[in-house]
Amino acid sequence: MPKIIGTHSGTFHCDEALACYMLRQLDEYKDAKIVRSRDPATLETCDIVVDVGSVYSHDTKRYDHHQRGFDEQFSENYKTKLSSAGLIYKHYGKDVIRAILGGEEISDTEVDILHNKLYEVLIESIDGNDNGISRYPDDIEPAYKESTSLPSRVSRLNPWWNQPEGDMDARFGKAMEITGEEFHGRVRYFALAWLPGRKIVEQGFTSRFDIDQSGQIVLFDQFCPWKDHLDTIEEEALAKDPNAAKLIYVLYPDTSNNWRVQAISEKPGSFTSRHALPEAWRGIRDDELSERSGIEGCIFVHQSGFIGGNKTRDGALALARKALTMD
């Protein structure tokens, strides 16, 4: 007999839609029927219940987060209270990741890395949104309105105030579909593109003193998603040696087989560079830039100084080395 997943009826949200999608990826629940109700007797017949019932118990497979006194986090590294999505992900996320990746070769250590990374980049924001936790202090005025997030998209699948409800189960199915598409895509990207990049970044970081004696320039012989990995690797290195020189520039080839010089941000997500490319080069291109810098093959330097380009590896390295000595 197929399993039954229970969740609440009425207006739906991103967290329970994603929770139900994740459960459906598991062999145990892949054919499960989803019952949407607030009737305790109906929910009692369900094999697993999410986002309703005022009970959190992994032993009895009840995963609500609305009850008084609930204060569960993903791990000791996080402060955000879990929603039903976070609860299901905390307990079943590793198995869901394995299920989505299917026959891909992946180690337990890599699954652990992905489990933490996907919580950081996707699930935590859903938990925070559903629990009404702001990303920043209330006294900070947002510079613009944000209405394109995954929770916002799910919210718009509910009927308008002046529309008939229609088939709410079908609407909820659409919510599961779009949250699942987002989650599925993130899992595969981080497993098959982001994670393999770590080895390239580790190699570049380890050999940085071979590139320049300052140890502040890292070179990758091929492009990969490097920012997250480099932040983590550098943080680990600085924890061991707080006096070590911080990285300033990253060099890598672009899709046109030219080379980029990119200034590292002061902190992850910041638009402020630790040491932007020199002001005298900013907004200048081609021959004029080569003349100003004294380096052949220059292509451009962005007007903010966060990135520049040269036709060759040696030219890019010369730009980075010279930029270290300039403002």
C-alpha positions in Angstrom: 0.0 0.0 0.0 1.4 3.5 -0.9 2.6 5.7 1.9 0.7 8.9 2.8 2.4 12.2 3.3 0.3 14.7 5.3 0.5 18.5 5.2 -1.9 21.3 5.9 -4.8 22.4 3.7 -5.5 26.0 2.6 -2.8 28.5 1.6 0.5 26.8 0.9 4.1 28.0 1.2 7.5 27.1 -0.1 8.6 25.1 2.8 6.0 22.3 2.8 6.0 22.2 -1.0 9.8 21.5 -1.0 9.5 19.2 2.0 7.0 17.0 0.1 9.1 17.1 -3.0 12.2 15.9 -1.1 10.3 13.1 0.5 9.0 12.0 -2.9 12.6 11.5 -4.1 13.1 8.7 -1.6 12.2 5.1 -2.5 10.0 4.9 0.6 7.8 7.8 -0.5 8.2 8.0 -4.3 4.6 6.7 -4.8 3.2 8.4 -1.7 -0.2 10.1 -1.8 -0.2 13.7 -0.5 -3.1 14.5 1.8 -3.7 18.2 2.6 -5.8 18.6 5.8 -5.9 20.2 9.2 -8.1 17.5 10.7 -6.2 15.6 13.4 -8.0 12.4 12.7 -7.0 12.6 9.0 -3.4 13.4 9.8 -3.3 10.5 12.2 -3.7 8.2 9.3 -0.6 9.6 7.5 2.8 7.8 7.6 4.6 11.1 7.8 3.4 14.7 8.4 5.0 18.0 7.6 4.2 21.6 8.6 1.1 20.8 10.6 0.1 19.1 13.8 2.2 21.1 16.4 4.6 18.1 16.9 8.2 17.6 16.0 9.3 14.1 16.5 11.7 12.3 14.2 10.7 9.0 15.9 7.1 9.3 14.9 7.8 11.2 11.7 6.0 14.4 12.6 7.8 17.5 11.4 6.0 20.7 12.4 7.7 23.9 13.5 4.9 26.2 14.6 4.4 25.0 18.1 5.5 27.0 21.1 9.0 26.2 22.3 10.3 24.9 19.0 13.8 26.1 18.4 15.6 23.6 16.2 18.6 24.6 14.0 20.3 22.7 11.2 23.5 22.5 13.2 25.5 24.4 15.8 26.9 26.6 13.0 23.5 28.2 12.3 21.0 30.3 14.2 18.1 30.2 11.8 15.1 28.2 13.1 14.0 25.4 10.8 10.8 25.3 8.8 9.3 22.0 7.6 11.8 22.2 4.6 14.7 22.4 7.0 13.5 19.6 9.2 13.0 17.2 6.3 16.3 18.3 4.8 18.1 17.9 8.2 16.9 14.3 8.6 16.6 13.0 5.0 18.7 15.5 3.0 21.7 13.2 2.5 19.5 10.4 1.2 17.7 12.9 -1.1 21.0 14.1 -2.5 22.1 10.5 -3.2 18.7 9.8 -4.9 18.9 12.8 -7.2 22.5 12.0 -8.2 21.5 8.5 -9.0 24.5 6.6 -10.5 27.0 9.3 -10.1 30.1 8.3 -8.1 30.1 10.3 -4.9 31.7 9.6 -1.5 30.2 10.0 1.9 32.5 12.9 2.6 31.4 14.7 -0.6 27.7 14.1 0.4 28.5 15.7 3.8 30.0 18.7 2.0 27.0 19.0 -0.3 24.5 18.6 2.5 26.0 21.6 4.3 26.5 23.7 1.2 23.0 23.3 -0.1 21.6 24.2 3.3 23.7 27.4 3.2 22.8 28.4 -0.3 19.1 27.4 -0.5 17.3 25.7 2.4 18.3 28.3 5.1 16.7 31.1 3.2 13.5 29.1 3.0 13.6 28.5 6.7 14.2 32.1 7.5 11.5 33.3 5.2 8.8 31.0 6.5 9.7 31.8 10.1 9.7 35.6 9.5 13.4 36.0 10.2 15.0 39.0 8.5 18.3 38.8 6.8 19.5 42.0 8.3 18.6 44.4 11.2 15.2 46.1 11.1 16.7 49.5 11.2 18.3 49.1 7.8 16.1 50.3 4.9 16.2 48.0 1.9 17.5 49.7 -1.3 14.9 48.0 -3.4 12.0 45.5 -3.2 12.6 41.8 -3.8 9.8 39.7 -5.1 11.5 37.1 -7.3 12.6 34.6 -4.6 11.4 31.0 -4.6 9.0 31.7 -1.7 7.6 34.6 -3.6 7.0 32.5 -6.7 5.3 29.8 -4.7 3.1 32.4 -2.9 1.8 33.6 -6.3 0.5 30.2 -7.1 -2.2 30.6 -4.4 -5.5 32.0 -5.6 -5.9 35.8 -5.7 -8.2 37.2 -3.0 -10.9 37.7 -5.6 -10.5 34.4 -7.4 -12.3 31.1 -6.6 -9.9 28.5 -5.0 -10.4 26.0 -7.7 -8.3 22.8 -7.4 -5.9 23.7 -4.6 -4.2 20.3 -4.7 -3.3 21.0 -8.4 -1.9 24.4 -7.4 0.1 22.7 -4.6 1.4 20.2 -7.1 2.7 23.1 -9.2 4.4 24.5 -6.1 6.1 21.2 -5.6 7.2 21.2 -9.2 8.9 24.6 -9.2 10.5 24.1 -5.8 11.7 20.7 -6.8 13.1 22.0 -10.1 15.1 24.5 -8.2 16.4 22.0 -5.6 17.2 19.3 -8.2 19.2 21.8 -10.3 21.1 23.0 -7.3 22.0 19.5 -6.2 23.3 18.6 -9.6 25.2 21.9 -10.1 27.0 21.7 -6.7 27.7 18.0 -7.1 28.9 18.0 -10.7 30.3 21.5 -11.3 31.0 23.2 -8.0 32.5 20.3 -6.1 35.0 19.2 -8.7 36.3 22.8 -8.8 37.6 22.4 -5.3 40.6 20.3 -6.5 41.6 22.9 -9.0 41.4 25.7 -6.4 43.3 23.6 -3.8 46.1 23.1 -6.4 46.2 26.8 -7.3 46.3 27.8 -3.6 49.1 25.3 -2.8 51.3 26.5 -5.7 50.7 30.3 -5.2 54.3 31.0 -4.1 55.4 29.4 -7.4 53.4 32.1 -9.2 54.6 35.0 -7.2 56.9 35.2 -4.1 54.3 37.4 -2.4 51.9 34.5 -2.2 49.1 36.9 -2.9 48.4 35.8 -6.5 46.6 32.6 -7.3 46.5 31.2 -10.8 44.1 28.5 -12.2 45.0 26.9 -15.5 41.3 26.4 -16.2 38.3 28.3 -15.1 36.1 26.8 -12.4 33.7 28.2 -9.7 36.5 29.3 -7.4 35.1 31.9 -5.0 33.4 29.7 -2.4 36.3 27.2 -2.4 39.0 29.9 -2.2 37.2 31.7 0.7 37.0 28.4 2.6 40.6 27.3 1.9 42.1 30.7 2.7 40.0 30.8 6.0 41.4 27.4 7.0 45.0 28.5 6.2 44.6 31.8 8.1 43.3 29.9 11.1 46.5 27.9 11.1 48.7 31.0 10.5 46.9 34.3 11.2 50.0 36.3 10.0 49.9 34.8 6.5 49.4 37.2 3.6 45.9 37.5 2.3 45.2 36.8 -1.3 44.7 39.8 -3.6 44.3 38.6 -7.2 43.1 35.5 -9.0 44.2 34.7 -12.6 42.3 32.3 -14.9 41.6 31.8 -18.6 38.2 32.9 -20.0 36.0 31.3 -22.7 37.9 33.2 -25.4 41.3 31.8 -24.3 42.2 35.2 -23.0 43.2 35.7 -19.4 41.4 37.5 -16.5 42.8 39.2 -13.5 40.2 39.5 -10.7 40.6 41.3 -7.4 39.4 39.3 -4.4 36.5 40.8 -2.4 37.0 42.0 1.2 34.5 39.4 2.3 32.2 36.9 0.5 29.5 38.6 -1.4 31.1 42.1 -1.1 31.5 44.4 -4.1 34.5 46.0 -2.4 37.9 44.5 -3.4 40.8 44.0 -1.0 43.0 45.8 -3.5 41.3 46.8 -6.8 43.3 47.2 -10.0 45.0 50.6 -10.2 42.8 53.7 -10.6 45.0 54.8 -13.5 44.0 51.7 -15.5 40.2 51.7 -14.8 37.9 52.1 -17.7 40.8 52.0 -20.2 41.0 49.4 -23.0 43.4 47.8 -25.5 46.4 49.7 -26.8 45.8 52.7 -24.5 45.8 50.4 -21.5 48.9 48.6 -22.7 50.7 51.9 -23.0 49.6 53.1 -19.6 50.5 49.9 -17.9 53.6 49.2 -19.9 52.4 45.6 -20.5 51.6 44.2 -23.9 48.3 42.5 -24.8 46.0 44.4 -22.5 42.3 44.1 -23.2 40.5 46.1 -20.5 40.2 47.0 -16.8 36.7 47.5 -15.5 35.9 51.0 -14.3 35.5 49.7 -10.7 38.9 48.0 -10.9 37.5 44.6 -9.8 38.6 42.8 -13.0 40.8 43.2 -16.0 42.0 41.1 -19.0 45.0 40.4 -21.1 45.6 38.2 -24.2 48.1 36.0 -22.5 48.9 34.2 -19.2 52.2 36.1 -18.8 50.5 39.4 -19.6 47.8 38.8 -16.9 50.5 37.8 -14.4 52.5 41.0 -15.2 49.3 43.1 -14.6 48.7 41.4 -11.3 52.3 41.8 -10.1 52.4 45.4 -11.1 49.0 46.2 -9.5 50.3 44.9 -6.2 52.7 47.8 -6.1 50.1 50.5 -7.1 47.0 52.1 -5.8 
